Amino acid sequence: MTGKLAGKRIAILATDGVEQVELTNPRDAVTAEGARTELVSISTGEIQAMNGDIRPADTFPVDRTADQASASDYDALIMPGGTVNADRLRMDRDVRTFVAEMLRAGKPVGVICHGPWTLIDADVAKGRTLTSYPSLRTDLRNAGAETVDQEVVNDHGLVSSRGPKDLPAFCTAIVEEFARPPS
């Protein structure tokens, strides 16, 4: 452990249906560098992760609900995908408020796969350059974002990737971005 993220507090925003590797791999990457993570969700208890959107995987305890979360509580945010996860999150007012607050505060955000759906509904995608799971790209363009088909994209602290196959590059990119001094 090099401790690049020592002392950093990072929120992971997820609910039932989250793609397990998109939650665990980034979490493990940032904690290996000394960060402390908290799972933020739409309700208390545990969330059910999935493999490939359809096969139940592990459950994870929720640390805080979105209505209790504030940008001032965290140094960065990770938004894993999973179709059902992203669709549920984007419909929650407190989630949308929290995500918008993080980006407007200039906090770095890592988002992968279907996670950018929430950026659209939080009204923070316009003018950003992102990559995502291919089926979201039309939605992102319609929301005013520029989309590209790349392994990882960093648009002024908003790091995005397409899906699980891009996790190694995504994890490296979020660690580097989250380690930058605040501007």
Long-range contacts (C-beta under 8 A, 24 or more apart in sequence): 1-32, 1-33, 1-34, 2-33, 3-33, 3-34, 4-33, 4-34, 4-175, 4-179, 5-30, 5-33, 5-34, 5-35, 5-175, 5-178, 5-179, 6-33, 6-34, 6-35, 7-34, 8-34, 8-35, 8-36, 8-75, 8-76, 8-178, 9-35, 9-36, 9-37, 9-38, 9-73, 9-74, 9-75, 10-35, 10-36, 10-37, 10-38, 10-74, 10-75, 10-76, 10-77, 10-78, 10-178, 11-37, 11-38, 11-40, 11-64, 11-69, 11-73, 11-74, 11-76, 11-77, 11-78, 11-98, 11-102, 12-37, 12-38, 12-39, 12-40, 12-77, 12-78, 12-79, 12-80, 13-40, 13-41, 13-66, 13-77, 13-78, 13-79, 13-80, 13-89, 13-95, 13-98, 13-99, 13-118, 14-39, 14-40, 14-41, 14-47, 14-49, 14-60, 14-79, 14-80, 14-82, 14-85, 14-89, 15-41, 15-42, 15-43, 15-47, 15-85, 15-88, 15-89, 16-47, 16-48, 16-84, 16-85, 16-88, 17-48, 17-49, 17-50, 17-53, 17-82, 17-83, 17-84, 17-85, 17-87, 17-88, 18-47, 18-49, 18-50, 18-80, 18-81, 18-82, 18-85, 19-49, 19-50, 19-51, 19-52, 19-53, 19-80, 19-81, 19-82, 19-85, 19-113, 19-114, 19-164, 20-49, 20-50, 20-51, 20-57, 20-58, 21-51, 21-164, 21-167, 22-80, 22-81, 22-82, 22-112, 22-113, 22-115, 22-163, 22-164, 22-167, 23-49, 23-60, 23-80, 25-167, 25-170, 25-171, 26-78, 26-80, 26-110, 26-112, 26-167, 26-170, 26-171, 26-174, 27-78, 29-171, 29-172, 29-174, 29-175, 30-76, 30-78, 30-174, 30-175, 30-178, 33-175, 33-179, 35-75, 35-76, 35-178, 37-78, 38-63, 38-64, 38-74, 39-63, 39-64, 40-64, 40-65, 40-66, 40-69, 40-98, 41-65, 41-66, 42-66, 42-88, 42-89, 42-92, 42-94, 42-95, 49-82, 50-82, 50-84, 50-85, 53-82, 53-83, 53-84, 65-94, 66-92, 66-94, 66-95, 66-97, 66-98, 67-94, 69-94, 69-98, 70-98, 70-101, 71-98, 71-101, 71-102, 71-104, 71-105, 71-107, 72-105, 74-102, 74-107, 75-107, 75-108, 75-178, 76-107, 76-108, 76-109, 76-110, 76-174, 76-177, 76-178, 77-102, 77-107, 77-108, 77-109, 77-110, 78-109, 78-110, 78-111, 78-174, 79-109, 79-110, 79-111, 79-112, 79-115, 79-116, 79-118, 80-112, 80-113, 80-115, 81-112, 81-113, 81-114, 81-115, 81-133, 81-163, 82-113, 82-114, 83-114, 85-114, 86-113, 86-114, 86-115, 86-116, 86-117, 86-118, 87-114, 87-117, 89-117, 89-118, 90-117, 90-118, 90-120, 90-121, 90-122, 91-121, 95-122, 96-121, 96-122, 96-123, 97-122, 99-124, 100-124, 103-158, 106-157, 106-182, 106-183, 107-157, 108-157, 108-158, 108-159, 108-174, 108-177, 108-178, 108-180, 109-157, 109-158, 109-159, 110-159, 110-160, 110-170, 110-173, 110-174, 110-177, 110-178, 111-158, 111-159, 111-160, 111-161, 112-160, 112-161, 112-162, 112-163, 112-166, 112-167, 112-170, 113-161, 113-162, 113-163, 113-164, 115-160, 116-140, 116-145, 116-160, 119-143, 119-145, 120-145, 128-155, 128-158, 129-153, 129-155, 130-155, 130-158, 130-160, 131-160, 131-161, 131-162, 132-160, 132-162, 133-162, 133-163, 134-162
